[in-house]
Amino acid sequence: MKFQELYENGELSRRIKMAYARLAACDLCPHACGVNRLKGETGLCESGKEVRIASANVHRGEEPPISGTKGSGTIFLSGCTLNCKFCQNFPISQLRNGTDLTVGQLADKMVGLQKKGVHNINFVTPTHFTPQILAALYLAIRKGFRIPIVWNTSGYERLDTLALLDGVVDIYLPDMKYCNNDVAVKLSGAKGYTEVNRRALAEMLRQVGHLECDEDGIAVRGLIVRHLVLPEGQAGSPETLAWIAENLGTETHIALMSQYFPAHAAAQTPGIERRITSDEYAEAVEALEELELENGWVQEEPE
């Protein structure tokens, strides 16, 4: 893993200091709330200096190259940089259920999962805890940590935060949620999501390239893009997929998801108060095929 080199040459230590300094007027995500999290102030993500996690377990439900045969060491971070009205994990992301840990305790979680034989450590909604994760990685390396790191994110990322992760993250697993900024604000409170998201994914691809797997089909490096089809075309699936084909390349691995259901506040939100139809998902699959985006995974059509 490249993070071993960053540890050995002192670059990881430098980035940890840079990341923590940004908590004094937090600008880790595009909201740039400017609060002093080092003194306990909180912004949109409602997170302070301490890292909070909801769980750290072996997970077998990710894309096949991530879960593989032994599972992914998945660490769910509490809180989120988005406020999606349809979030299926809203008790974690919105209500911030979880337990505060020191970075040393987080490092122990990483090493403990590695000892269970997982293929990778998969940080879910990690952006607002970037400094703490980098610090935990430093400590984990000293304890023998050596497996790939997956950055499982909403895709709402600042380029200067992604720069802190260059050479640290092995596999990026971002969402592409929307291609319309008004919809992004209405459903997720994400101003400028489309432009921010597209710039971020281009940078992720620059850092790690397209997906690479070992001889057993287990991901070791690269980009996998997730796109959740929403009712009434709210996600702009054909346009989103066309952008991927043109700007990231047709070799991009895509997980096209049909699993939407009206969780959290979706049942009271016009336009997303129902499951998607088989026709809505079929339209997205057809766009995928027409664009010759042949790498990745589709799910069963909804009933």
C-alpha positions as CSV (number, residue, x, y, z in Angstrom):
1,M,0.0,0.0,0.0
2,K,1.2,3.5,-0.9
3,F,0.3,4.8,2.6
4,Q,3.3,2.8,3.9
5,E,5.6,5.0,1.9
6,L,3.9,8.1,3.1
7,Y,4.3,6.9,6.7
8,E,8.0,6.2,6.2
9,N,8.9,9.5,4.5
10,G,7.0,11.7,7.0
11,E,4.4,12.8,4.5
12,L,1.6,11.2,6.5
13,S,2.5,13.0,9.6
14,R,2.5,16.3,7.6
15,R,-0.9,15.6,6.3
16,I,-2.3,14.8,9.7
17,K,-1.1,18.2,11.0
18,M,-2.6,19.9,7.9
19,A,-5.9,18.1,8.4
20,Y,-6.3,18.9,12.1
21,A,-5.4,22.5,11.5
22,R,-8.4,22.8,9.2
23,L,-10.7,21.7,12.1
24,A,-10.1,25.1,13.7
25,A,-12.3,26.7,11.0
26,C,-13.7,23.5,9.5
27,D,-13.7,23.4,5.7
28,L,-13.3,19.7,5.1
29,C,-16.4,19.4,3.0
30,P,-18.1,21.8,0.6
31,H,-20.3,23.3,3.2
32,A,-17.2,24.9,4.8
33,C,-19.1,25.7,8.0
34,G,-16.1,27.5,9.5
35,V,-16.7,26.3,13.1
36,N,-13.9,25.5,15.5
37,R,-14.3,21.7,16.0
38,L,-11.1,21.6,18.1
39,K,-13.0,23.6,20.7
40,G,-16.2,21.5,20.4
41,E,-18.1,23.7,18.0
42,T,-20.2,21.8,15.5
43,G,-21.5,22.6,12.0
44,L,-23.8,20.8,9.6
45,C,-22.4,17.3,10.3
46,E,-22.7,18.0,14.1
47,S,-19.3,16.5,14.7
48,G,-16.6,17.9,17.0
49,K,-13.0,16.8,17.6
50,E,-13.7,13.2,18.6
51,V,-14.4,10.6,16.0
52,R,-17.7,8.8,16.4
53,I,-18.5,5.4,14.8
54,A,-21.8,3.4,14.7
55,S,-20.2,0.0,14.1
56,A,-17.1,-1.8,12.9
57,N,-17.8,-5.2,11.5
58,V,-17.2,-7.7,8.7
59,H,-19.6,-6.8,5.9
60,R,-20.4,-9.1,3.0
61,G,-23.0,-7.0,1.1
62,E,-20.8,-4.6,-0.9
63,E,-19.8,-5.0,-4.6
64,P,-18.2,-8.4,-5.3
65,P,-14.6,-7.0,-5.6
66,I,-15.0,-5.2,-2.2
67,S,-16.7,-8.0,-0.2
68,G,-14.9,-10.8,-2.0
69,T,-14.9,-14.1,-0.1
70,K,-13.8,-12.9,3.4
71,G,-15.8,-9.7,3.6
72,S,-15.0,-6.0,3.9
73,G,-14.0,-4.5,7.3
74,T,-16.7,-1.8,7.3
75,I,-16.5,1.1,9.7
76,F,-19.7,3.2,9.7
77,L,-18.9,6.8,10.8
78,S,-21.6,8.7,12.5
79,G,-22.9,11.9,11.0
80,C,-22.7,13.0,7.3
81,T,-22.0,16.0,5.1
82,L,-25.4,15.6,3.5
83,N,-28.9,15.6,4.8
84,C,-30.6,13.2,2.4
85,K,-34.3,12.9,2.9
86,F,-34.3,9.3,1.8
87,C,-31.2,8.1,3.7
88,Q,-31.6,4.4,4.6
89,N,-29.0,4.8,7.3
90,F,-30.5,8.0,8.9
91,P,-30.1,6.8,12.5
92,I,-26.4,6.9,11.8
93,S,-26.1,9.8,9.4
94,Q,-28.7,12.2,10.7
95,L,-29.3,11.2,14.3
96,R,-25.6,10.4,14.8
97,N,-26.1,7.3,16.8
98,G,-22.7,5.8,17.7
99,T,-19.8,5.8,20.2
100,D,-17.0,8.3,20.5
101,L,-13.5,6.9,20.1
102,T,-10.0,8.1,20.4
103,V,-7.9,7.8,17.3
104,G,-6.0,5.0,19.1
105,Q,-9.2,3.1,19.6
106,L,-10.1,3.6,15.9
107,A,-6.7,2.2,15.0
108,D,-7.3,-0.8,17.1
109,K,-10.6,-1.4,15.3
110,M,-8.8,-1.3,11.9
111,V,-6.1,-3.7,13.1
112,G,-8.7,-6.0,14.7
113,L,-10.7,-6.2,11.5
114,Q,-7.5,-7.0,9.6
115,K,-6.8,-9.9,12.0
116,K,-10.3,-11.3,11.0
117,G,-9.0,-11.7,7.5
118,V,-11.1,-9.0,5.7
119,H,-9.9,-7.8,2.3
120,N,-10.0,-4.1,3.1
121,I,-11.0,-1.4,5.6
122,N,-14.1,0.3,4.3
123,F,-14.8,3.8,5.8
124,V,-18.5,4.7,5.2
125,T,-19.3,8.5,5.2
126,P,-15.8,9.4,6.3
127,T,-15.2,12.9,5.0
128,H,-15.9,14.9,8.1
129,F,-13.5,12.7,10.1
130,T,-10.6,12.8,7.6
131,P,-8.1,14.1,10.2
132,Q,-9.0,11.5,12.7
133,I,-8.8,8.7,10.2
134,L,-5.4,9.8,9.0
135,A,-4.2,9.8,12.6
136,A,-5.7,6.4,13.2
137,L,-4.0,5.1,10.1
138,Y,-0.6,6.3,11.3
139,L,-1.1,4.4,14.6
140,A,-2.5,1.3,12.8
141,I,0.6,1.1,10.5
142,R,2.8,1.0,13.6
143,K,0.7,-2.1,14.7
144,G,1.1,-3.9,11.3
145,F,-1.8,-2.5,9.3
146,R,-1.3,-3.3,5.6
147,I,-4.6,-3.9,3.7
148,P,-6.3,-1.5,1.2
149,I,-8.4,1.4,2.4
150,V,-11.9,2.0,0.8
151,W,-13.3,5.6,0.9
152,N,-17.1,5.0,0.7
153,T,-18.5,8.4,0.2
154,S,-21.5,10.5,-1.0
155,G,-19.1,12.1,-3.6
156,Y,-19.7,15.6,-2.1
157,E,-16.0,16.3,-1.7
158,R,-13.5,19.2,-1.8
159,L,-10.5,18.8,-3.9
160,D,-8.2,20.0,-1.2
161,T,-9.5,17.4,1.2
162,L,-9.1,14.7,-1.5
163,A,-5.5,15.9,-1.8
164,L,-4.9,14.8,1.8
165,L,-6.0,11.3,0.7
166,D,-3.8,11.0,-2.4
167,G,-1.7,7.8,-1.8
168,V,-3.7,7.0,1.3
169,V,-6.9,5.7,-0.2
170,D,-6.6,2.7,-2.5
171,I,-10.2,2.3,-3.6
172,Y,-12.7,5.1,-4.0
173,L,-16.4,4.1,-3.8
174,P,-18.3,7.4,-4.4
175,D,-21.9,8.1,-5.2
176,M,-23.1,10.1,-8.2
177,K,-26.5,11.1,-6.8
178,Y,-27.7,14.0,-9.0
179,C,-27.2,15.9,-12.2
180,N,-29.5,18.8,-11.2
181,N,-28.4,21.2,-8.5
182,D,-32.0,22.2,-7.5
183,V,-32.9,18.5,-6.9
184,A,-29.6,18.1,-4.9
185,V,-30.5,21.0,-2.6
186,K,-34.1,19.9,-2.2
187,L,-33.3,16.2,-1.4
188,S,-29.9,16.4,0.2
189,G,-29.2,20.0,1.1
190,A,-26.1,19.9,-1.2
191,K,-25.5,23.2,-2.9
192,G,-23.7,22.9,-6.2
193,Y,-23.6,19.1,-5.9
194,T,-23.3,18.3,-9.6
195,E,-20.2,20.4,-10.3
196,V,-18.6,19.5,-7.0
197,N,-19.3,15.8,-7.5
198,R,-18.0,15.7,-11.0
199,R,-14.7,17.4,-10.1
200,A,-14.3,15.1,-7.2
201,L,-14.7,11.9,-9.2
202,A,-12.3,13.1,-11.9
203,E,-9.8,13.7,-9.1
204,M,-10.4,10.3,-7.6
205,L,-9.9,8.7,-11.0
206,R,-6.6,10.6,-11.4
207,Q,-5.4,9.3,-8.0
208,V,-6.3,5.6,-8.3
209,G,-7.2,4.9,-11.9
210,H,-9.8,2.4,-13.0
211,L,-10.5,-0.6,-10.9
212,E,-7.7,-3.2,-10.6
213,C,-8.3,-6.6,-9.0
214,D,-5.9,-9.4,-8.0
215,E,-6.0,-12.9,-9.4
216,D,-8.9,-13.8,-7.1
217,G,-11.0,-10.9,-8.3
218,I,-10.5,-8.8,-5.1
219,A,-10.1,-5.1,-5.6
220,V,-6.7,-3.7,-4.8
221,R,-7.0,-0.2,-6.3
222,G,-9.3,2.0,-8.4
223,L,-12.6,3.6,-8.7
224,I,-16.2,2.2,-8.5
225,V,-19.0,4.6,-9.0
226,R,-22.4,4.0,-7.3
227,H,-25.6,5.5,-8.8
228,L,-29.0,5.0,-7.1
229,V,-32.0,5.3,-9.5
230,L,-34.6,7.5,-7.9
231,P,-38.4,7.9,-8.7
232,E,-39.5,10.2,-11.5
233,G,-36.0,10.7,-12.9
234,Q,-34.9,12.7,-9.8
235,A,-31.4,11.3,-10.1
236,G,-31.1,12.1,-13.8
237,S,-29.7,8.6,-14.5
238,P,-29.2,8.8,-18.3
239,E,-27.4,12.2,-18.1
240,T,-25.3,11.0,-15.2
241,L,-24.2,7.9,-17.0
242,A,-23.5,9.8,-20.2
243,W,-21.2,12.1,-18.2
244,I,-19.3,9.2,-16.8
245,A,-18.8,7.6,-20.2
246,E,-17.6,10.9,-21.7
247,N,-15.5,12.1,-18.9
248,L,-14.3,9.1,-16.9
249,G,-14.3,6.6,-19.7
250,T,-16.5,3.6,-20.7
251,E,-14.2,1.3,-18.7
252,T,-15.4,2.8,-15.5
253,H,-17.0,0.3,-13.1
254,I,-20.5,1.3,-12.1
255,A,-22.9,-0.1,-9.5
256,L,-26.4,0.8,-10.8
257,M,-28.7,0.4,-7.9
258,S,-32.5,-0.4,-7.9
259,Q,-32.8,-0.7,-4.1
260,Y,-34.4,2.7,-3.4
261,F,-37.2,2.8,-1.0
262,P,-38.8,5.8,0.8
263,A,-36.8,5.8,4.1
264,H,-36.4,8.6,6.6
265,A,-38.4,11.7,5.4
266,A,-39.0,10.4,1.9
267,A,-42.6,9.3,2.5
268,Q,-43.5,13.0,3.1
269,T,-41.4,14.4,0.2
270,P,-43.2,14.7,-3.2
271,G,-41.4,12.9,-6.0
272,I,-39.6,10.4,-3.8
273,E,-42.5,9.0,-1.7
274,R,-42.6,5.6,-3.5
275,R,-40.3,2.9,-4.7
276,I,-39.0,3.1,-8.3
277,T,-40.8,1.2,-11.0
278,S,-39.4,-1.5,-13.2
279,D,-39.7,0.8,-16.2
280,E,-37.7,3.5,-14.4
281,Y,-34.9,1.1,-13.6
282,A,-35.0,-0.4,-17.1
283,E,-34.5,3.1,-18.6
284,A,-31.3,3.4,-16.6
285,V,-30.1,0.0,-17.6
286,E,-30.8,0.8,-21.2
287,A,-28.7,4.0,-21.0
288,L,-25.9,2.0,-19.5
289,E,-25.9,-0.5,-22.4
290,E,-26.3,2.2,-25.1
291,L,-23.3,4.0,-23.7
292,E,-21.3,0.8,-23.6
293,L,-20.6,1.0,-19.9
294,E,-20.0,-2.7,-19.6
295,N,-18.0,-2.9,-16.4
296,G,-19.9,-3.1,-13.1
297,W,-23.2,-4.5,-11.7
298,V,-26.9,-4.1,-12.1
299,Q,-29.5,-5.3,-9.7
300,E,-32.8,-7.0,-10.1
301,E,-35.6,-4.9,-11.5
302,P,-38.0,-3.8,-8.8
303,E,-41.4,-5.5,-8.8
